[in-house]
Amino acid sequence: MTLFLKLGILRIRVDWQWVVFFVREGFAQVEGDLVTVLVNSAEQSEYIDLQCAQTELAMAQSSLKKSQNNNGKTLLATRQLQIAQTRLRAAEASTVADKTRELAPRQLKALL
């Protein structure tokens, strides 16, 4: 089965730990217990600078406000906003994953 993937966050389990990626559109092929992913771009979330991602989000929000009277620019600004929001979520997911690894199982259960 082949599936279309949208812009989003991809989580992969490697050696019993979850690795988080920001991915752009692509495809996933599922055959039994093997999943092959082919995307336009992927960025491991632990390498996304959180402050930079927040700045990009603020810039995208500003661009969208400025482009309200131009349909072509509004579409582009909306797309940039979606990318910035998703990239920031991926960076934050990595930060949360790092913090939960440091917690004792009892503390982790309390968070969930």
Secondary structure, DSSP 8 states (H G I E B T S, - for coil): -EEEE-SEEEEEEETTEEEEEEE-SEEEEEETTEEEEEES-EEEGGGS-HHHHHHHHHHHHHHHHHTTT-HHHHHHHHHHHHHHHHHHHHHHHHHHHHHHHHS-HHHHHHH-
